């Protein structure tokens, strides 16, 4: 992907309208100080007392949380539209947000702006919302993001952003188009916005632990919530959508859907992405057919261009101890990313408490819009997702997978259409040595 360019900033228009700003605002300088790899562009601004209208696409727990955080980020933001493939999910989300005492007065979603079905996102994006929050199952992210950018909307994009390389290539093309239009794209990779993590990584990049010799990430957790039990009248598409997490075409498997945070932190720290990987993985606990065909454990060895190895291991198995860390060993010391702690020649520990990073990403988004700046997190959200997919495919196939090979993969996991009678592709649990790389 080409590097961000730094065009000359334009003069601020004297009578720029709110709507003109929201569609066309600003070109300018590259922002690098916080490690966000974001393009900051200067131009027209939205006055602090002007209303910004937000629409939510994907009304699950993460989408509901994102909507509340958007409302808390700016007192003149209103939630005016919601969309979900399931009507009951939309109603539940709306009910929950409407009970929050600090934001409920700005939840103004009338019946005409509650959209249900596979095409609900189109109907929402076609309204006069200024910002769209995308929080559906990850498979739909490339489709939905393109629709938003085509319609000149600013977007908050929850992680991950695709489940296959076809989707990644679409995301990259769309985020490049967003740059041309000066539209904001903020990623849900929230550690990039955590101030303690920013300082820890900045210190490592400035040599606090010397040359990095090895990296280890561990994320051992029990798994996610309950399955939806299949009812007799459900089609296969309906069942898989209700249980999207357990189907790779919808979630990307949990190495991409959950472990992406660790992969993103490490490649942010390294300032690059790995050139290849090998992996193992499988199913030991979630073996029943009801768990779809995702794995319950992965162990990946990523290798960077300079030969540095990154050992990344994760599991979701009930009844086992939880463990969660990122350890970076260098020639002059060691860093624990999650504890904001460095030992060795340049000892340091951040004393402040961890910030609410899910809120900070929204705070920064609306601050930028109010100042007439744009943020584009598109490159790293695409590449970190691809890194997860790369590790998954190495584990599924039992083969070494290079970055270039993964990026150019032809495998498209999606169905031919999106109705309740559409047929998801026939899939089975991957078998290393048998499952082919496409």
N, C-alpha and C positions, 0 to 999 in steps of 0.2 A: 504494500500500500504506500502511495507517495506521502512524503512528509507534509505537514501543514505548511501553507505559505503564509507570509506576513504582509498583506497588502496595506497600503497607506490608509490610515483612518480618514473617514469622511467628516466634513463639518456637520454639526448637529442642525437638522432642519428647524426653521423658525416656527412652522405651524404644522408639525407632523401630527397626524391624527393617531389615536390609539389603535385603530384598526390597521392603518398603514404600518405602524411599528410592528404589530403582531404578525404581519405578513412579510415585511421586507427589511426589518431593522438591521443595520449595522454591519460594518466590516472593520477590521482592526488588527490588534496585536496578539501574539501568542502568549498564553499564560502558563508558566512552568513552575512557579514557586512552590506550589503545594503538592507537586507530584501527581496532579490529576490528568496530565497529558490532555489538557482541554484548550480549545481555541476560544479566546476571549476577544470579542469584537465590540468596538465602541460606535455608538450612533444615537438614534432617537431613544427616548425613554418613556415609560408609562408612569404617570404621576401616582404618588403614593395613595391617593384617595380614589383612584379609578379602579373599577371592578375588573378582576380577571376571572373568566368563566372556565371551570374545569369539568371535564367529562372522564368517567372511569369506565374502562373496558376490562372486564374480568373481576367479578365481585366475590372472590374467595377471601380467605383470611389476609393474604398479603395485599390484595387490592383494597380491601376495607381499611387496612392500616395505612396504606399509601394515601388514600383519600383523606383520612384524618390528619395525616402529617402535612399534606398540602394545605389544608385549611388552617392548621396551626402555624404554618410558615409565614403567613401574610394575612393580616386582618381584613383585607379587601379581596380575598379569594372566596368564590362561591362554588359549591358543587351543584351543577345544574342538570347533569345528564348521566345516566348509567346504562351499561350494556353487559349482558351475559347470555350465554347459550341456554342457561337454565333460569326460568322465571322464579323458582323458589329461592335460588341462591341470590338473585338480585334483591328480592324482598327482604331476605334475612340481613344482607349487607346494609341496605338502606335503613332498616329498623335499628341495627346496631349503631350506625353512625349518628342517627337522629337522637340517640340517647346520650351522646357525649355532651356534657353540660357546657364545655368551653367552645364548641363549634356548631351545636345543633341549630342555632339561628341562621347559619349560613348554608345549611343543607336544604336546597330548594329544587328538588327533583320532582316535577309534576308528572302525572300519568303519561302525558304525551312525550316525555323524555326518558321513559323507562323502556328500553329496547331489548327484546328477547329473540334468540335464535342465532344461527350461524352467521347471518348477515347483520346482526345487531350492531356490530362495530361500524359498518358502513353508514348506517342510519345516524349513529351518534356523531361520527366525524363530519357528516354533512350538515350538522347544526352549526350554530355560531359560537361554539366553545373555542377558547383561545389555547388551552392546554389539554392534552389527552394523557391519561395515565394508563399504561399498558401492563396488565398483570394476569393475563390468561395463561394457560399451559404454554410452555415455550415454543412448541411447534408453530403456533400462530404468529409469533412475534415478527418474522419477516414480512408476512402479508399485511399485518396491521400497521407496522411502522411505515411501509411504503404508502399505504393509504393516507396516513397522517401527513407525511411530508408532501405528497402530491396535493393535499388540501391545505398546505401552508400552516400546519399546526406545530406548536412547540410540544415536546414529548418527554415524559418520564418513562423510562424503559426498564422494567424489572429484569433481573438476571434469571437464567441465561437467555440468550437472544436467538437461539436456533437449536435444532437437534441433529442437523446433518450439514455437510459442507455446502450443499446447494443453498440452504438457508443462510449460511454465513456469507456466501458471495453476494446474495441479495441484500443482506444487512449492510455490507461494505458499500455497495453501489448506492443504497439509499442514504447512508450517512454522508457520502460525498455530495449527493444532491442537496442534502440539508445544509451543508457548508455553503454551497452556491447561493442558497436562499437565506442564509443567516438565521436559520432556525435552531433553537436550542434542543439538544438531546442530552438528557442527564441519565446516567446509568444507575441501576440499583446495586452495583458493586460498592457497597457502602463503606468498606474499610478505606477506600480512597479519600473519604471525607472525614475520617476519624483523626482528630488532631494529634493524639498520642502516636498513632501509627505513622502519620506523616513525619513526625519528628524522629521516630525510631529509624524509619527507612532513610530519611535524609542523613542521619548520622552514619549509618552503614555506608551509604553512597559516598560520603565524605571521608571514608577511610577509618572509621572508629574501630573496626575489627580487622583491619588489614584486607588482604586479598581473600575472597570467599573460596573456601576449599570444599565445603559440602553443605547440603541443606536437607532438612527433614521436616515434613509435615505429617501430623497424625490427627485424624478426626474420627474417633470411635463413639458412636451414639447408638441409641436403641432403635431408631426408625421413626416413622411418622404415625399419624392417627389411624382410626378405624377404616376398614374397607366398606364401601357401599355394597350391600348384599344384592346379588342379581335377582330381579323380579321376572316373572314369566313373560311379561309383555315387552321386555327390554330387547332392543336389537343389540348386535355386537358393538356397533358404534356408540350407542347410548351407554352401554356398560363400560366401555373403555373411557369414554369422556368423564363418567362419574368417578372412575378410578384412574385418572390420567397419569398419576405419578408412577404407576407400575408398568407403563408401556413406553418403550424407548422412543417411539415416533412422536409421542406427546411430551415426554419429560426430558429426554436425552440421557436417561439413567442418572442415578444420584451422584455419580462422579462429576457430571456436568451441572446438574440441578442444584446440588448442595455444596460439593467440594470445590466448586468454582471459586469460592472466596479465597481458599488457601492458594490455589493456582494463580489467581490474580495478584495476591499480595507478593508472592515470590517473584513473578515476572516483572512486576512493578519495581521491586527492589533491584532485580538484575538489570533492568533497563532494556530487556530483550525477551524473546520467547525461545523455547527450546527447538533444537533442530531435529531431534528424534526421540523415540522412547520405546521401551519394552515394558510388558505388564503381565500380571496374572490377575485372576479374579474368578468369581463363581457364585453359586448359591449353596449355602449350607443350612441356613435357618428358614429363609423364605422360599421353600421348595414347592409349596402347593400351587396348583394352576391358578388359583384366585389371585396370586401375586404377579400375574402377568408374566413378563419374561426379562425383567431387569435382574441384575446381580445384587448380592447383599454384601460383597466385599471386593475391593480393588487394591492392588499394590503396583505402583508404577515407578519406573526409574526414567526420569527425563534427563536428557543431556543437552547442555548449552554449547554454543559454538566454541567456547574456550576449553571445553572438556569438563566443566563443573557438572557434577551429578546432583540431581534433586530427587530424593526418595520421598514419594508421596503415597501414603497408605490410609485407607478409610474403610469403615465397615458400618453396617446398620443391622445389629443383631441384638435382640432382646435378651435380657438376663446377663449381659456382659458389662464390665466396668466401662464407664465413659472416660475418654481421654482426648485432650484437645490442645495441640501446641504446634508452633513453627519454630524450629531451632536452626540458627545459621552459624556455622563454624568458620572462623577466619584465622589468618596467620597471627593476629594480634589479640584475638578475643572471641567471644561468643555472644550472640544476641538471641533473646527470647522475644519474638515479635509480639506475642499475645500479652506478655507482661510488661512490654515497653522497658526492657532491661538489657543492659550490656555489661558483660564482665570482661576482665582482662586488663590490658594496658590503659584503656580509656573507660573506666567504669562509670556507669550512669544508670539512673532509674527515674522514670517520670513519676512524680508524686501525685499529680492531679488524677482524679477519677476518670474512668473511661467516659467519653461523651456519648450522647444518644445519636449514633451515626445515621440511623434510618431517618431521623429528623433533620440532621445537618444537610443531607443531600437535597432535601426540599428547601431548606432555608437558603442555601446557596443558589438554587435555581431561581427562586423568586426575587432574591436580592439582585441577581444579574439582570433579570427582566426589568426590574424597576430602574436600574441604572442604564438601560439600553445596551447591555452586553449579552453576548450569546456564549453558551457553553456547548461543546461537542465532545462527548465521551465515546463517540462511535467506534474509534479504532480499537481502543483497549477492550471494550465490551465484546466486540466481535472476536478478537484474537484470544481472549481468555476463555471464551466459550469454545473456540476451536481447540484450545489446549485440552479441555475436558473431553471433547469428542475424540481427540487423538488418543488419549489414554484409554478411553473406553474401547475403541476399535483395536488397539494393541492387545487388550485383555480378551476381547471377543474372539479375535482371530489367532492369538498366540504368536503373531508376527511382529517384527520391528516395524514401526510406522514412522516415516519422516514427516516433517512439517509440510513440505511441498506436496508429498503424496496425499496427505490428508486434505490439504486445501483444495486440491484438484479432484477429489473423490467425486464420482458420478452418482453415488447412492442417494436416492431421494426416498425418504421413509414415509412420506405422506400418501394419503389415499387419492383416488382419482377425482373425488368430489366431496362436498360437505353437506350431507343431509343425514337424517337419522337412519335412512336405509342404505347409505353408502357403506362399502365394505373396506375396512382397514386391511392393509396388506397382511397376508399370512406370515406370521412370525413365530419363531420358537426360541427357547433359551439357547444362547450362543454356546458353541462347543469349540474351544481352541483347537486348532489343527484341522478342523472341518469347516467352520464358518469362514467364508471367503471375504476378502477385502474387495470392495467394488469401487 
